[in-house]
Amino acid sequence: MTFIKYIFKKFFPVFLGAIGFFSLILILVDLLINLWEYISLHVSGWKVMLVELYYLPKTISFAIPLSVLFATSYIISDLYAKNELTSIFASGVSLVRFTMPLLIFSLLMTFGLFFFENYVVVPMYAKKVQLQQKILEKEESKNNDRIIVLGEGGKVIYKADYYDDKNERLYAIYIVYRKDDKSMDKILRADSAFFRDEEWTFVNPNVYKFFENGTMEISKDTTGFSINEPPETFRNNVVNVDTVDAKAAKQYIAHLRRTGLPYAEAMSQYYKKFSFPFVVFIVVFLSIGLSGKTRKNVLLISLVLSLCAAVLFYVTQMVTMLLAKFGYIPALMGAWFPVFLFIALSVVVMRFART
C-alpha cells in the first residue's frame, strides 16, 4: 500500500499538469487557425469562448495518451536517476510489482477513455463543429445529385438526378425492380417524388412492366409501387465515423451496406473506436520497459525512447488502417493488429528491463 501511495503521489501531479498543458496548446492552435475569420465576421468573444469550451473534451482526449506517456516516463526515469528504484529492487520488489498500480490504472483508463470519447467527446465536438460552421457561415448542404441506391438486398435500384433536402424531393427518379434471379421485372419513372406524411408521392409517373415473352406494358398505375427508403438515404450524408458515437457509426455502416456503397473504411474506423483507447495501456507498458536503459541522461533518453515507441505505434496503426481501407486486410485486423503487436512487444521489453 505504501508503494501504491508513493507512486501515485508522484504520478498524478505530472499527469494532470501535462493534460492541462497539452489541452491548452490544442485550444490555442484551434483558436489561432480561425482567429482571422472570427475577427473579419465580427464574432463575439462569448461565442468564440463557447466554441473552445465545446472543443475542450476533444483536447483532453488527445492529451491523455501523451500525458500518460510523459508522466510515466518522467517518474520512472526520475526514480532511476535518484537510485530510488535500486533501493526498491534491493528490498526484493520487482519492477513489475512496483509499477503494477500504474498498469492497472492505465488499463482502467483505457475503458474509461472509450466511454469518455463516446458519450462526452463526440456530442460536445459535434456541437463545436455545428456552432463553428454557423458563426463562420460554412454550413454544409445535404442536397445530393447523381444518386444511385441499392435497396432490399439489391432487388430494388433507385436512381435520381437530384435530391432537394429542404423540400425532401427527388427529381428524375427511376426505380428498377428485379426478380429473385436479378432479372428485370418492372421500372417506374417519374418526373419527381416528394415525401409527405411518412410516404413518397410520385409526380407524372410511368410504369414499364416486362414479361417473360419479351413484351412490355406501359401504364401510369403506381399501385404496389413505393420507395421503401427514408429521405435520409438520399441525402449527401457522408459521415466521418471518427466524429460520431459507436451507435451512429454502426447505423451509418448499415446504411452503406444497404445501399451497396463501399464500407470497408467506415468499418475499420468503427473497430478503431474500440481498439484505439488501448494506446493508454500500451504507452504505460512501453514507458516502464524503456525507462532506465542508460545511466546517463536517464530522463531525456527514456522520454525519447518512449516517444519514438508511441510514434511507431501510431504509424503502424495508420498503415494497417490504410490496408483495411483498400481491402487488403480485414477491417478488424486493421484496427486491432497494432494493439496486439505492441502489447506483445511491451511484454518483451519489460522482460529485459533493468531491475
Secondary structure, 3 states (H helix, E strand, C coil): CHHHHHHHHHHHHHHHHHHHHHHHHHHHHHHHHHHHHHHHCCCCHHHHHHHHHHHHHHHHHHHHHHHHHHHHHHHHHHHHHCCHHHHHHHCCCCHHHHHHHHHHHHHHHHHHHHHHHHHHHHHHHHHHHHHHHHHCCCCCCCCEEEEEEEEHHHCEEEEEEEEECCCCEEEEEEEEEECCCCCEEEEEEEEEEEEECCEEEEEEEEEEEECCCCCEEEECCCCCCCCCCCHHHHCCCCCCHHHCCHHHHHHHHHHHHHCCCCCHHHHHHHHHHHHHHHHHHHHHHHHHHHCCCCCCCHHHHHHHHHHHHHHHHHHHHHHHHHHHHCCCCCHHHHHHHHHHHHHHHHHHHHHCCCC
